[in-house]
């Protein structure tokens, strides 16, 4: 696993945005062969989305031939509810770039048959030849998408009941009222993320430091579902200094040194 450590949340976001733009450009997508991108919601990817919008407006990148699959969506809140992940994605990214609406895929948490929605989602990802790059964030309990602690590390897209910690964490978006937070969500599985050819996880802030420690220095565990990425051939964790605060000093130094050597700068010890 590659660990990229930047000073601030914004630096981390800019690095991640730039890295993925580079990947899209190298791929040179066409309508016939689009770049298939997995996307998260949450505060962590916000600096990435802001940078993509800026670079799109500057004429540096087009999303015309990008197809997106979002990670998750709440069950039972209307799509136009300000806290639905549909609304989040349109207002924070899709409305500001040139992605065609038919290229956008988000799970429908209001469908009468939720299991069918999940099955069809997996089939559609397959139909596009799989996800080229999955961008993700993590919850303070180390969950990816809504794969809460204890989720199967081989899981596929399905309905999940949210944990108390996640409902509490997400209540900040619902007037700090836990009773307003949906208790269920549709989410891609850990297995779905693992199938992507590359995975990039953005993690910022002190409140994620314990999760970062478990995921990087701990073993693979269903209690910290992102830790499954230790088994991925091309996984990157991009984090800020604050998120590394519970790592051993030696680990931080080690990963920073590798990045310096990769950029042909021999570090001084
Ligand atoms: C929710 C989402 C996750 C996201 C997490 C962290 O639980 N389902 O995909 O990673 O929140 O959000 P934030 O980045 O706001 O801390």
Boltz pocket constraint, residues with backbone or C-beta under 6 A from the ligand:
constraints:
  - pocket:
      binder: B
      contacts: [[A, 40], [A, 41], [A, 42], [A, 43], [A, 44], [A, 45], [A, 71], [A, 72], [A, 136], [A, 137], [A, 138], [A, 139], [A, 140], [A, 143], [A, 144], [A, 145], [A, 146], [A, 166]]
      max_distance: 6.0
